[in-house]
Amino acid sequence: MKLMRRIIHCLLIPAICIPMLTGCWDRLDPENMAFIMAIGVDTGPKNDYIYTFAVAMPKASSGATASSVSGSDQSSNKVVTIFSEEGANLSAALLTSQSFVARRLTLIHSKALVLGEELARQGILPVVGEVVRNTEFRRNVNILTTKGRAQEYMHYIKPKMENDINLWFELELDPHNIGAITPKQARFHDFILDMEQPGNGATSILTAARPDIDKGSENLHDGESANNSNTSQPLVSEHKAGDLPRAGEVPIDFFGTAVYKGQKLRGFLNGMETKTLNMLRGQFEKTVWEFRDPSDPKLNISINMGTLTNKVMHAQRFDDHIQIIFNITMEGDLLGSVSDVDYTQSENTKKLETSIEEQLKERASKLLNKMLYKWEVDCFHIGNQIRGSFPTLQDWYAYKWRDHIHTAKYDLNIQFKMRTFGDQVGPVIEGDQMTE
């Protein structure tokens, strides 16, 4: 009996002590890491690339000393530091950069890959082909295309309200937070899948630096000139990143879509076209949308739009003829209207719904004509549906969907219903104009 107890004790002691001695000895302490939040890529001078890194500034802990964060950076409240390195690929640039960065550079928390416009127009396959092999680079990283060079763009990452650069990127690029003014599927995983499919057009978030806002030299109307009642109100959504009429805050715009044809940038979509793209894809996020007021085309109305349908497209192939049908049902809440028309009255409500349906069809038709017939790009995943009509994958590849995109025909069936008219039942009326 005593011998059995000794054996049990001898087995229990190692069983309890050994797990307590284990540790991640082959891993780095997070305190010794430098987290790269964004990577910018441009063409280089010697058939190579210029990589620009935005690294999160380390946060001083409660017991941190002055040596952990420099006094100059503390005084300027920098949340990110920027540096660039020339290299043949990302791995080489990271290795060289490690020679002058004390902490271990890592991509495990990266939020954005920023592609310069010149690089995007030449072709991005060598860049993304290497990035996809990197074990630290996550496939949920957002893909951004900037006007101009990414190296210059990165220096304008200067959040004003948010001190956490990680949270700032997440909020700025979250489609649930920003609405439908950027493409919903702009993650690296979606981008790669669209590039690899024949005929498909990959999309990324369109962004641009704003040196005018950074310098405080915005060219906004100062209100001195008289208001011209004959001038039509502008539709702000028709702008793109880089030309939004605004002042203050971070000198960077996220507004619109960059469309790729294969590996090369084909063109940009403004905010209005991006909302329409998301609607036709069945990926529309509830957001405010501007329309012309049917009672006065010079005025705008704002409606909080939402969709009642997720699967909106049906495509069929008849020999070489492709027929596409879009069935879309939208609803909305009236938020902004400066006219004195009471849209709660049934005849005015019907007039408003009919006008919005017509405007939605017009915008959708213009976008489809641009994408299918002018750019010959399938950003609506039409090919994913007609691919099933081919007996083998080899037959699908031999069909050359890109060569047939311009022959596709489409029909639009868009319906819209008003849901509510805001918290106030009717329009605001001046007291002296009140009647019984």
Backbone torsions as a table, in degrees:
resi	resn	phi	psi	omega
1	MET	NA	-44.5	178.2
2	LYS	-63.9	-37.7	178.9
3	LEU	-63.3	-39.5	179.2
4	MET	-64.3	-41.0	178.7
5	ARG	-63.3	-40.9	179.2
6	ARG	-62.6	-40.7	179.6
7	ILE	-64.2	-42.7	179.8
8	ILE	-63.3	-43.1	178.8
9	HIS	-62.8	-41.0	179.6
10	CYS	-64.1	-31.3	179.0
11	LEU	-81.0	-34.1	-178.2
12	LEU	-70.1	-39.2	-177.2
13	ILE	-60.4	-50.8	176.8
14	PRO	-63.7	-36.6	-178.5
15	ALA	-63.3	-32.3	-180.0
16	ILE	-85.3	-39.3	-172.8
17	CYS	-80.7	-39.5	-174.9
18	ILE	-59.9	-46.8	177.8
19	PRO	-60.1	-28.2	-179.7
20	MET	-74.4	-15.0	-178.9
21	LEU	-93.5	-9.1	-178.0
22	THR	-75.8	157.5	179.6
23	GLY	-169.8	165.8	179.6
24	CYS	-87.0	68.8	-175.0
25	TRP	-71.2	-20.5	-179.0
26	ASP	-95.5	9.2	-178.5
27	ARG	-110.7	159.1	178.8
28	LEU	-90.5	144.3	172.5
29	ASP	-69.9	134.4	177.8
30	PRO	-54.4	-26.7	178.7
31	GLU	-67.0	-18.1	-179.0
32	ASN	-102.2	11.6	-178.6
33	MET	-104.9	150.1	172.7
34	ALA	-114.4	111.6	-173.1
35	PHE	-87.3	115.9	177.8
36	ILE	-81.6	117.4	-178.1
37	MET	-86.3	-34.9	-178.0
38	ALA	-146.4	146.3	177.5
39	ILE	-122.0	124.5	174.8
40	GLY	-104.6	140.7	-177.5
41	VAL	-129.3	129.9	176.2
42	ASP	-131.2	165.0	172.3
43	THR	-68.4	143.1	179.4
44	GLY	-99.7	175.2	-176.3
45	PRO	-80.1	-16.4	-173.2
46	LYS	-127.3	51.8	-178.8
47	ASN	57.7	31.4	178.5
48	ASP	-128.8	-154.4	-174.7
49	TYR	-135.2	155.6	171.5
50	ILE	-107.7	115.8	178.4
51	TYR	-101.0	129.8	178.1
52	THR	-118.1	130.3	-174.8
53	PHE	-115.2	135.0	172.4
54	ALA	-107.4	109.1	-174.4
55	VAL	-106.1	132.0	179.7
56	ALA	-65.7	133.1	176.3
57	MET	-69.6	134.6	179.3
58	PRO	-64.0	140.3	178.8
59	LYS	-86.9	136.5	178.9
60	ALA	-76.2	124.2	177.3
61	SER	-77.9	173.6	-176.7
62	SER	-63.1	-29.3	-179.8
63	GLY	-104.1	14.6	-176.9
64	ALA	-70.3	150.1	177.8
65	THR	-99.3	173.9	-178.6
66	ALA	-65.6	-20.9	-177.5
67	SER	-76.8	-19.1	-177.4
68	SER	-72.0	-35.0	177.8
69	VAL	-134.3	129.1	-176.2
70	SER	-65.3	150.6	-179.2
71	GLY	-64.0	-35.9	-179.4
72	SER	-65.5	-39.2	179.9
73	ASP	-71.7	-33.8	177.5
74	GLN	-65.1	-41.7	-176.7
75	SER	-69.3	-31.7	-179.1
76	SER	-89.1	-4.7	178.1
77	ASN	56.7	38.1	178.0
78	LYS	-70.5	136.8	176.8
79	VAL	-106.4	-7.5	-178.7
80	VAL	-151.8	144.6	174.6
81	THR	-116.2	143.3	-173.3
82	ILE	-118.5	134.6	171.5
83	PHE	-149.9	157.6	-176.7
84	SER	-124.3	155.3	179.6
85	GLU	-149.6	134.9	176.2
86	GLU	-85.7	138.1	-179.6
87	GLY	-166.5	159.8	179.1
88	ALA	-73.3	-25.4	178.0
89	ASN	-156.8	175.7	-175.9
90	LEU	-64.5	-41.9	-178.2
91	SER	-62.2	-41.6	178.8
92	ALA	-66.1	-40.0	179.5
93	ALA	-65.9	-38.7	178.0
94	LEU	-66.0	-41.6	-179.7
95	LEU	-63.2	-44.7	179.2
96	THR	-65.8	-39.5	-179.8
97	SER	-64.6	-28.2	-179.2
98	GLN	-64.0	-18.9	-179.0
99	SER	-70.6	-22.2	179.4
100	PHE	-121.7	7.9	173.9
101	VAL	-114.4	121.6	-173.7
102	ALA	-66.8	-43.8	-177.8
103	ARG	-80.3	158.6	-179.1
104	ARG	-73.4	117.7	178.7
105	LEU	-71.4	133.8	-178.8
106	THR	-142.5	149.8	-179.1
107	LEU	-105.2	8.1	-170.7
108	ILE	-67.2	-19.9	179.2
109	HIS	-116.8	21.6	-179.3
110	SER	-65.2	142.8	-177.5
111	LYS	-112.8	-24.1	-173.5
112	ALA	-148.5	141.6	169.4
113	LEU	-113.7	114.4	-173.9
114	VAL	-101.8	120.0	-179.4
115	LEU	-101.3	125.0	176.7
116	GLY	-68.0	151.4	-174.8
117	GLU	-63.3	-42.5	-179.4
118	GLU	-62.5	-44.2	177.3
119	LEU	-61.9	-43.6	-177.7
120	ALA	-62.4	-35.9	-179.5
121	ARG	-76.0	-25.8	178.2
122	GLN	-80.8	-33.9	-178.6
123	GLY	134.1	130.7	-173.0
124	ILE	-109.9	2.4	-175.5
125	LEU	-58.3	-42.8	178.4
126	PRO	-60.8	-32.9	-178.4
127	VAL	-73.6	-53.6	-177.3
128	VAL	-70.7	-28.0	177.5
129	GLY	-65.1	-32.6	177.2
130	GLU	-81.9	-37.4	-178.4
131	VAL	-64.2	-36.7	-176.1
132	VAL	-65.4	-20.6	178.9
133	ARG	-84.4	-16.3	-176.3
134	ASN	-70.1	123.9	-175.7
135	THR	-70.7	-21.0	-179.8
136	GLU	-87.7	-21.0	-175.4
137	PHE	-80.9	119.5	-176.9
138	ARG	-85.6	150.0	-176.5
139	ARG	-81.0	-2.7	175.7
140	ASN	-97.4	12.1	175.7
141	VAL	-67.9	138.1	179.8
142	ASN	-76.6	139.5	176.4
143	ILE	-99.0	123.9	178.8
144	LEU	-119.1	142.2	171.8
145	THR	-118.7	123.3	-176.9
146	THR	-105.5	146.6	170.0
147	LYS	-69.8	136.5	-178.0
148	GLY	79.5	-155.2	-175.9
149	ARG	-93.2	140.0	179.5
150	ALA	-66.6	-30.9	-179.6
151	GLN	-60.3	-43.8	178.2
152	GLU	-72.4	-37.9	-178.9
153	TYR	-59.3	-42.5	-173.6
154	MET	-61.4	-28.4	-178.6
155	HIS	-74.0	-7.8	178.1
156	TYR	-98.7	9.1	174.7
157	ILE	-76.6	92.7	-175.5
158	LYS	-137.1	76.8	179.0
159	PRO	-59.2	141.2	-179.1
160	LYS	-100.7	-47.6	-174.6
161	MET	-89.0	-20.9	-172.8
162	GLU	-115.0	126.3	178.8
163	ASN	-92.2	-11.5	178.3
164	ASP	-98.4	105.4	-176.0
165	ILE	-65.2	-32.1	177.9
166	ASN	-63.9	-46.9	178.8
167	LEU	-67.0	-36.0	-179.8
168	TRP	-61.3	-46.3	178.3
169	PHE	-62.7	-42.8	-178.3
170	GLU	-62.6	-42.9	-178.6
171	LEU	-72.1	-41.1	-178.0
172	GLU	-65.8	-33.7	-173.6
173	LEU	-103.0	2.8	-179.8
174	ASP	-79.8	117.3	-179.0
175	PRO	-63.2	-25.8	177.1
176	HIS	-71.3	-22.7	-178.2
177	ASN	-95.4	-38.4	-173.8
178	ILE	-91.5	-12.6	-179.5
179	GLY	89.3	-155.4	-173.8
180	ALA	-100.5	19.0	-178.2
181	ILE	-84.6	-1.8	171.2
182	THR	-130.5	154.7	179.8
183	PRO	-63.4	138.1	-175.9
184	LYS	-68.9	-42.8	-179.1
185	GLN	-96.7	86.0	-179.7
186	ALA	-126.0	22.8	177.0
187	ARG	-82.9	161.0	-176.9
188	PHE	-58.7	-39.6	-179.2
189	HIS	-61.0	-48.4	179.5
190	ASP	-65.3	-39.0	-178.8
191	PHE	-61.6	-45.9	-179.9
192	ILE	-65.6	-43.4	-180.0
193	LEU	-60.4	-42.4	179.7
194	ASP	-67.5	-36.2	178.4
195	MET	-66.5	-32.6	-174.9
196	GLU	-82.8	-13.9	-179.3
197	GLN	-90.2	133.6	-179.7
198	PRO	-59.2	128.1	175.8
199	GLY	84.1	-21.3	-177.5
200	ASN	-66.8	150.3	176.2
201	GLY	-110.8	117.3	177.1
202	ALA	-74.2	148.0	-180.0
203	THR	-127.6	146.0	176.1
204	SER	-135.9	167.0	177.8
205	ILE	-72.2	132.1	176.0
206	LEU	-87.9	128.4	-179.7
207	THR	-137.1	163.3	-179.1
208	ALA	-160.2	146.5	175.3
209	ALA	-79.1	153.8	179.7
210	ARG	-125.8	81.1	178.0
211	PRO	-59.5	-30.7	-179.9
212	ASP	-64.5	-39.2	178.1
213	ILE	-70.8	-37.7	179.0
214	ASP	-63.4	-35.4	-179.6
215	LYS	-89.8	-7.7	-177.7
216	GLY	74.6	27.2	-177.4
217	SER	-112.0	36.3	-179.6
218	GLU	-64.0	146.0	-178.4
219	ASN	-105.0	67.7	177.0
220	LEU	-94.4	155.6	179.2
221	HIS	-64.5	131.3	-176.2
222	ASP	-90.2	-2.6	176.4
223	GLY	81.6	4.1	-177.8
224	GLU	-77.9	-36.2	-178.7
225	SER	-77.1	154.5	-177.1
226	ALA	-69.9	147.7	178.9
227	ASN	-76.2	128.0	-179.5
228	ASN	-96.1	111.2	-176.3
229	SER	-70.9	-13.7	-179.9
230	ASN	-88.0	-5.7	-179.2
231	THR	-85.1	133.9	177.9
232	SER	-73.1	139.7	176.6
233	GLN	-67.5	137.0	-179.6
234	PRO	-74.4	149.4	172.8
235	LEU	-92.6	108.0	-174.2
236	VAL	-61.0	-31.8	-178.0
237	SER	-66.6	-12.3	178.5
238	GLU	-79.8	-0.5	176.4
239	HIS	-84.9	164.6	172.7
240	LYS	-117.7	168.0	175.2
241	ALA	-57.3	133.1	179.9
242	GLY	106.4	-19.8	-179.9
243	ASP	-130.3	20.8	176.6
244	LEU	-66.8	133.4	179.0
245	PRO	-77.7	90.0	-177.5
246	ARG	-149.4	171.6	177.6
247	ALA	-145.1	147.5	176.0
248	GLY	84.4	174.2	-179.8
249	GLU	65.9	-165.0	-172.8
250	VAL	-63.4	134.6	-177.1
251	PRO	-80.9	51.2	178.8
252	ILE	-144.0	137.8	175.5
253	ASP	-109.1	138.6	167.3
254	PHE	-118.3	99.3	-171.5
255	PHE	-159.0	107.1	178.1
256	GLY	112.0	-170.7	-173.4
257	THR	-135.1	140.8	169.6
258	ALA	-103.1	125.8	-176.0
259	VAL	-107.1	132.0	-179.5
260	TYR	-110.4	140.2	172.6
261	LYS	-109.6	101.7	-169.9
262	GLY	71.0	-127.7	-179.7
263	GLN	-97.1	1.6	-174.9
264	LYS	-112.7	142.8	177.3
265	LEU	-65.1	128.2	179.7
266	ARG	-99.3	-36.5	-179.7
267	GLY	173.7	-179.3	-177.5
268	PHE	-115.0	147.8	171.8
269	LEU	-112.6	140.3	177.2
270	ASN	-80.2	-178.0	-177.4
271	GLY	-62.2	-39.5	179.1
272	MET	-63.6	-46.1	179.8
273	GLU	-66.6	-32.8	178.8
274	THR	-67.5	-41.7	175.4
275	LYS	-60.3	-42.1	178.7
276	THR	-64.9	-39.9	177.6
277	LEU	-59.8	-47.1	178.9
278	ASN	-62.8	-36.6	178.6
279	MET	-65.1	-45.5	-178.7
280	LEU	-70.3	-23.9	177.4
281	ARG	-82.1	-12.7	-173.6
282	GLY	76.8	26.4	-177.5
283	GLN	-124.0	29.0	-173.8
284	PHE	-74.2	127.9	174.1
285	GLU	-94.3	140.0	-179.5
286	LYS	-58.7	124.8	-175.5
287	THR	-158.8	168.0	178.7
288	VAL	-81.5	133.9	-179.1
289	TRP	-129.6	137.4	-178.5
290	GLU	-96.1	142.6	177.2
291	PHE	-139.1	159.4	173.0
292	ARG	-73.2	136.1	179.8
293	ASP	-71.7	121.5	-179.0
294	PRO	-63.4	-22.5	178.7
295	SER	-79.3	-23.1	179.1
296	ASP	-156.6	101.2	-175.6
297	PRO	-60.1	-15.0	178.5
298	LYS	-77.7	-16.3	-177.0
299	LEU	-103.7	156.7	178.3
300	ASN	-111.8	154.0	169.5
301	ILE	-125.0	149.1	180.0
302	SER	-115.3	130.6	-177.5
303	ILE	-128.0	133.1	175.4
304	ASN	-80.3	100.9	-170.4
305	MET	-91.8	144.9	172.9
306	GLY	-142.9	164.8	-178.6
307	THR	-114.4	146.7	177.8
308	LEU	-104.5	-1.8	-178.3
309	THR	-129.4	137.8	176.6
310	ASN	-99.6	-45.8	177.6
311	LYS	-91.1	103.2	-171.4
312	VAL	-108.0	-14.8	-172.4
313	MET	-119.6	141.1	174.3
314	HIS	-135.5	121.4	-176.9
315	ALA	-119.9	139.3	177.9
316	GLN	-134.1	151.2	178.1
317	ARG	-116.4	127.6	174.4
318	PHE	-119.5	97.6	-171.3
319	ASP	59.1	-115.8	178.4
320	ASP	-100.1	8.6	-178.7
321	HIS	-98.7	126.7	179.8
322	ILE	-109.7	124.3	177.9
323	GLN	-115.8	127.4	-177.8
324	ILE	-120.8	133.9	177.7
325	ILE	-123.4	127.2	176.1
326	PHE	-107.8	117.2	175.8
327	ASN	-112.1	108.3	-172.4
328	ILE	-127.7	131.1	175.4
329	THR	-121.8	119.7	-178.2
330	MET	-116.4	156.0	173.3
331	GLU	-137.9	161.6	-177.2
332	GLY	-159.6	161.7	175.8
333	ASP	-116.0	127.4	179.0
334	LEU	-70.7	121.7	-178.3
335	LEU	-112.1	-46.3	-174.4
336	GLY	-127.5	123.1	176.7
337	SER	-153.2	125.7	-178.7
338	VAL	-100.4	-2.2	177.9
339	SER	-82.2	164.5	-179.3
340	ASP	-97.7	16.7	178.9
341	VAL	-78.9	133.3	178.6
342	ASP	-88.3	99.8	-177.0
343	TYR	-81.3	0.9	174.7
344	THR	-78.8	-17.9	176.0
345	GLN	-72.0	140.9	-170.0
346	SER	-58.2	-41.8	-178.5
347	GLU	-68.3	-35.4	177.6
348	ASN	-73.3	-35.3	177.1
349	THR	-62.2	-44.6	179.1
350	LYS	-63.6	-40.4	178.6
351	LYS	-62.8	-41.0	179.3
352	LEU	-66.3	-45.1	-179.4
353	GLU	-62.5	-42.2	179.0
354	THR	-63.8	-41.8	180.0
355	SER	-64.2	-42.3	-179.3
356	ILE	-67.6	-39.6	176.2
357	GLU	-59.0	-43.7	179.8
358	GLU	-65.1	-40.6	179.6
359	GLN	-68.2	-38.3	177.0
360	LEU	-63.9	-42.6	178.5
361	LYS	-64.3	-40.2	179.3
362	GLU	-63.8	-44.1	180.0
363	ARG	-66.7	-41.5	179.3
364	ALA	-65.0	-41.0	-179.8
365	SER	-64.6	-42.3	178.7
366	LYS	-62.4	-41.6	-179.3
367	LEU	-68.4	-43.6	179.3
368	LEU	-62.9	-40.1	178.2
369	ASN	-63.8	-39.9	179.5
370	LYS	-66.5	-46.5	-174.1
371	MET	-72.8	-48.0	-172.7
372	LEU	-81.1	-39.7	-170.9
373	TYR	-102.9	-29.7	180.0
374	LYS	-93.9	-52.4	-178.2
375	TRP	-88.5	-21.0	-177.5
376	GLU	55.6	53.7	-179.1
377	VAL	-129.1	134.7	177.9
378	ASP	-101.9	94.5	176.9
379	CYS	-96.8	5.6	-175.4
380	PHE	-108.4	4.6	179.4
381	HIS	60.7	38.3	174.6
382	ILE	-65.0	-41.6	-179.1
383	GLY	-60.2	-31.0	179.4
384	ASN	-64.5	-28.3	179.7
385	GLN	-84.6	-42.8	-176.8
386	ILE	-78.8	-13.0	179.2
387	ARG	-60.5	-32.3	-179.1
388	GLY	-69.0	-11.9	179.4
389	SER	-83.2	-3.3	179.4
390	PHE	-99.2	141.0	-176.2
391	PRO	-66.9	-34.7	-179.0
392	THR	-134.9	161.8	178.4
393	LEU	-66.9	-32.8	178.1
394	GLN	-63.8	-37.6	177.2
395	ASP	-65.3	-36.8	178.4
396	TRP	-65.2	-44.4	178.4
397	TYR	-64.2	-38.3	-179.2
398	ALA	-69.8	-22.4	-179.7
399	TYR	-66.2	-28.0	179.9
400	LYS	57.9	70.6	-177.4
401	TRP	-56.3	-33.9	179.1
402	ARG	-58.0	-37.7	-178.3
403	ASP	-74.6	-13.4	-177.4
404	HIS	-109.3	-2.4	-176.3
405	ILE	-58.0	-42.2	-175.2
406	HIS	-70.6	-10.1	179.0
407	THR	-93.2	-7.4	-177.6
408	ALA	-68.6	144.7	176.5
409	LYS	-115.8	147.1	-177.5
410	TYR	-134.3	155.0	172.8
411	ASP	-126.6	140.7	-179.0
412	LEU	-113.6	125.0	174.4
413	ASN	-125.0	91.4	-175.8
414	ILE	-113.2	125.8	177.9
415	GLN	-119.9	145.2	179.9
416	PHE	-137.2	138.0	176.9
417	LYS	-131.0	135.3	173.7
418	MET	-74.4	136.2	179.8
419	ARG	-100.0	-57.4	177.7
420	THR	-137.8	172.7	-178.6
421	PHE	-122.8	30.1	-179.4
422	GLY	85.0	-173.4	-177.3
423	ASP	-75.9	-22.7	179.6
424	GLN	-100.9	134.4	-173.5
425	VAL	-67.0	-48.2	-176.5
426	GLY	-120.2	-179.3	179.1
427	PRO	-72.1	159.1	176.4
428	VAL	-75.5	129.0	-177.4
429	ILE	-124.5	136.2	177.3
430	GLU	-62.9	140.9	-174.7
431	GLY	-56.9	-39.6	-178.4
432	ASP	-68.5	-15.7	-178.9
433	GLN	-96.3	1.2	-177.6
434	MET	-68.0	139.3	175.3
435	THR	-129.9	164.5	179.2
436	GLU	-70.6	NA	NA
